[in-house]
Each structure stands twice: as C-alpha cells, then as structure tokens.
Amino acid sequence: MNAAIALRRLAVTVLALSTLGASGLASAAGKKIALVQINQEALFFTQMDEGAQNAAKAAGVNLEIYNSNNDPNAQNNAIETYIQQKVDAILVVAIDVNGIKPAITEAKKAGIPVVTIDAIVSGDNSVQVGVDNKKVGVDIGKFTANLINKSLGGKAQIGVVGALNSFIQNVRLDGFKEGVATAPGAKIVATVDGQNVQDQAQTAAENLISGNPNLQVVYATGEPALIGLVAAALSQNATDHLKIVGWDLSAQAIKGIDAGFVSAVVQQDPEGEGKAAVGAALKLINKQPVEKNISVPVTIVTKANVDKYRAIFK
C-alpha cells in the first residue's frame, strides 16, 4: 500500500471515530448497515465502498454491500429485502431518485433510517450525503466557457458523452449547459449515451468523434464516460484538436492531463462520502442529532494541481 492511500485510510478511520465518540461506538457494536450500491465497475463506487467499510470496521458494525448492476428495480428489491431482514440502517446510491422513494418510505415505516448518497432524493430519507451536482456542473461549464473564450477564440462545437439512465449525470449535464452558456459562441452539437458502462461509453464516444469532425470540446458526465472518451480520443487520433473536460479522475484521465488534451476533471471524494454516510447512519441508530444534508467538497483538477492525486491512481 502506498503512503498516500494509507494516510487516506487512516483519516477515514480517525474521522469515523471522532464523529461517534466512545458511547456511540459502544452502542453501535454489533449493528448491521446495508449499502445499496449502483455498480461495482466504476472506481468512484468502489472507493465509496472502501470508505464505508473502513468507517464501519472502526465502529465495530457489520456492513453489507449490494451491487445493483445499474438496475433501479434491483435497488428497490434490495431495500425491501433489507427491511425484512430488519437491518439497523440502509445507505443507498439511487439510480432513479423518484422510483426509489416508495422503498425508502417503507423503510421509514419499519423504523429503519435511510441515508442517501450522491444522488439527491427528496423523500423520506433521513440524511443526504454528497455534492451539489448541479452547482458543480455549472462550475465545470464555466471553466469550459473560459477555456473556449481564451483558447478557442470564443467559439466551439461541443459534444457530450453522458449516461442518460443516470439522474445524477443528467443533472451534471444540465448544470454544464448553464455554465458553458457564458461563452455565447459555444454550441453543444451532439450528445451520446454511454449508459454508465465504460466499453459502451468508448463506442459512443468514437461514434461522436467520427460523426462530428469539427468538434473541439467534449464533456463527460461520469467516470465510465470519461475513461471511454479518453480511449476514444486516442483511438480516433483526435487528441491534437479535442479538449476534454469531465468528472472523476482515473489513471487514464491523468495521462490525458499530462498529454494536454484533458483540460479539467471534477474530482469528488467518494471515500469521504462513504465514511460520512456510515457516520450519519450510526448517529441515527443511536438517536443522536445529525445534519439533514452533509456536503462533501470537490476539486477541479488541472495540470496545475494534478500531482497530489498521482499516488492514488497508480
């Protein structure tokens, strides 16, 4: 294990302990928490799992993680199963923020607190953990508009590699559109659907690039989309004229930053989100006060600050 990762894991453990206190840890021991995850393909989600696992271990609680494989119905069924099992708390990263509401309501009726992570659910969930995807989408959009104004003469054709089955990523796209509008000469000419799967995102991105030879900027709304887009830019020999912006760092994205064709990447703190969600769940189990909305900050990573993230993605 390299030093940077070891330090992050230690920080997760220390923070989990500090949020509970000694009495909280004692009363939490032996409890069971379920995390209903979107998938186990994206590094973002596996890092979130790791943060949750470390926090649960530090508190002496059992954490079970369910992989929904991008299926919203599977998420609903999993919550119903965990209600029947009488777990002490449920964490969920929702695929369908509206479709998940009835299951969350049933959990509340059963006396089981629900902590939603990342995707904003306006329902009977007790706590919301994550980032403001709309605001950050606006921020990366404004960054892109500034790039277009300074480096591309104020005009650019923009493509998007999204995940149209993901509420979160659609919100990020809405924010991006709002932010990039500050460059009046920028125009989104095509959007393709990577379906939150890396291979499909690469194929969709290749089609986007080959079908729109005048593209100058492409925005990727999530990790699989960005990795697929980077691979597509390389396979299509388009790195000399494309500027890429997107979400969630990876080893591939860092190589793109070094090569100069990836301009900026929104980097979240998935481990921090997992840790914060478990900490909130334990407070709810112990009838302790907890904030309704727990915000986890993000960083826009560019060539200027990428070095601090290299060790994490080796």
N, C-alpha and C positions, 0 to 999 in steps of 0.2 A: 504494500500500500504506500503511495507516495505521501509526502508530508502535507501537501495542500488538502488532500482528501481526508487524511487523518485529523487535521485540525478542524475541518468542517464537521466531521462526525462527532468530535469532542464538543464542539459548540452546540450541536443539536442536543446532545445528552445534558450538558450543563443547563441550557435554556429550559428543557423539559422539566428538569428537577426544580429549577428556580420558580417556574410558574405554578407548581403544585404546592411546594412546601412539604415538610415532614408529615403532617397529619393527612394531607391529601394523598401522599404516596401510600401510607399505611392503609387507608380505607379503599384505595383503588386496587390494591393487590388482589389478584385472582379474578378480576373483572374481564369481560370479553367485549372487544370492539370489532366491528366488521367494516372493512373498507371496500366499497363497490367501485371498482376502477373502470376506466374506459377501455384500455387495452394494455398489453404488456410489450408492445412493439416499440413505441416511442420512448426515447431516453428520458424525456420530461416526466413521463408517468412512472418509470422505474426509479428515477431519483426521488420522486414524491413518495413512492412506496418505502424507499430506504429511510427517508426522514421519519416517516410514520413508524416504521419498525424500530428504529433507534429510540424514539421517544417512548414507545410502548414498552420496550425492554427496560429502559431506565426506570419506568414507573412500575414495573412488575405486572403488567397486564398482558392478556393474550390478544393478539391482533390477527385476524383472518382477512386475507385479501382475495376478492373475487374478480376475475377477469371477464368483462362483458363482451370482449371481442367486437367492440363498436356497435353493439346491438342494444337499442334502448329498451326493447321488450325484456331482454335478459336482465337488465338492471332492475326493472320493476319486479320481475320474478325473484331476483336475489333478495331484494328488500323484504318481500313477503315471506320468503324462507327464513330470513334472519329474525323477523318478527315472531314467527312460530318457534324459533329456537330460543327466544327471549334473551337475545344479546343485550348488553347494557347500553350500547350506543352504536349508531351507524354513521359512517362517513361515506359520502358519495360525490363522485365527479360526474355530474349529469351530462348525458348526451343530448337528451331532449328535456329542456328546462320546464316545459309545460307538462309533458307527458309523465314526468316523474312525480308531479305534485300529489296525485291520489295516494301513491305508495307512501310518500312522506307523511301525509295526513294520517294514514293507518298506523304508522309507527308512533306518531304523537298520541293517538288514541290509546295505544298499547303502553304508553308511558316510556317510550324509548326516544331519547333525544337524537336528532339528526343534524349533522354538521355537513353543509355543502361546501365543496372546494372548487375554486376556479370559476366554473360556470355559475352565473348568478341566478338563483332560484328564489322567486318571490312567493313563498308559500309558507308552510308550517314548519320549515326548518328552523332550528333554534339559533344557529350561528352560520354566517357566511365567511369563508376564508378565501383570500385570493387577491387578484389585481383588478383594477378598473380597466377591463379590456377595451372599452370604447375610448376612454381618455388616452390610453397608451397607443391605440390605433391612430387617434388624431395626432399624437406626438410624432410617431414614425412617419405619418403622412406629411406633417410639416417639415420634418427633416428631409424627406424626399423632395418636397417642393423647393426647399432651399438649395438642395443639390442640383435640381433642374435649372433653377434661376442662375446659379453661379457657374455651373459647368456645362450646361447644355443650351445656353442662350435663351432660357425661359420657355422652351418648347420641348415636348417629349411625348412619344407614344408609349403608353404603359400597358403591360399585361399583368394578369393576376393568376397565381396558382393557389386556389382555395381548397376548402373541404366543405362542400355545400350541405353535407349531412351533419355538420358541427355548428351548433348555435354559437359557441364561443368564437369560432373563427369567422362566422358571418358578422358578428358584432365588430371584430377586429377590422374586417373589410369596410364596414360602414364608417368606422372611425377614420380609417385611412382615406377614404373618399373625401371626407370632410376636410381633413388636414391637407391633402395634396391639392385641393381646390384653391389654396392660396397661391398656387402657380397657375395663372389663367391659361397659359399655353400648354398645360399638361392635359392629356386626354387618355382615359382608360379605354382601350380599343377591343380588348378581349379578356374573358375570364374563363379558366378551365377548372375542372373539378378533379382534384387528386384523391378525394374520398378519405383523407387522413391515413392513406397507405402509401409507403414510400415508393414502391415499384409503380403503382398506378399514377402517383404524382409525377414520377420521372417521364412516363409515357405521355401524360397530359402536357407536361412542360415542353417536351420535344415537339409535340404537335403544335403547341402555341408558338414556339420559336420559328419552326419551319414554315408555318402558315402566316406569320407576320414578320417578314424580313426587315421591316423598318422599326421594330421595337427597340427602344433604348433603355427602358427600365422595366423590371419585373418585381412584383411584390408577392411574397409567400407568407401565408397566414398562420403556418404552424411548422413544427419540426419536420414531419414527413414531407410536407410540401417544399420546404427549403432544401432539404437534402436531395430530394428528387430534382429540384430546379438546378442546383449546383451541378449535379451529374449531367443533366440535360444540356446546360450551357457548355460544358466541356465536350460532350459527345457531338454537339452541333457546331463546334468551333466558333462559338458566339461570344467568348469571353473578352474579345477585343472591342466589342461595341455595346455590350449589355452592362448595365449597373443593376445589381440585385440588392434588395432590402427584404427583411423578413423577421420571423420570430424563432427563437430558441437556438442557442449555439449547439454546435456539434464539431467533431474533428474536421468534417468536410467544409463546414461554414468557415472555420478558422483558416483553413487552407485558401479558401476563396478570398478572405480578407487580406491574407498575405499576398495573394496574386493580384489584388487590386480590383477584381470585378464584383466582389461582395462589399458593399459600402457600409451597411449598418445592420445589426441584428439586435432585436429586443431580447434581452436575457432576463428571464424570471428566476425565482428562487424556489424550484419545486421541492427541494428538501425542506426548506423553511416552511412551505405550505403544508407539507405532510406533518411536520413537527407541530406546527401551530394548531392543526386540526385535531390531532390527538390530545394536545394540551387543553383545548377547548372542551373536547368530549369528556375528559377526566374531571374538569371543573363541573360540568353539567351533571355527571354521575354523582359527584359529591355535593350537589346542591350549592355550589359556590358561584358567586357572581362572575359573569363573563360578558365581554362586549358582543353585541349582535353582529357587528361587522369588523373583521380583523383583516387589515390591509397588509399585504406583503409587497415591498417595493421592487421595482425593476430597474435595469440599466440598459441604455442603448450602447451597444458595443461597436466600436470602430477600430481602425488601425491604431488610433491613439491610446486605447486602453485595453486592447485585447490580451496583452501579455499576462495579466493577472489571472486569466482563465485557461491558459495553455495546459497547466498541470492537470486540471480536472478532466480534460478531454483527450489525454494521451492514450 
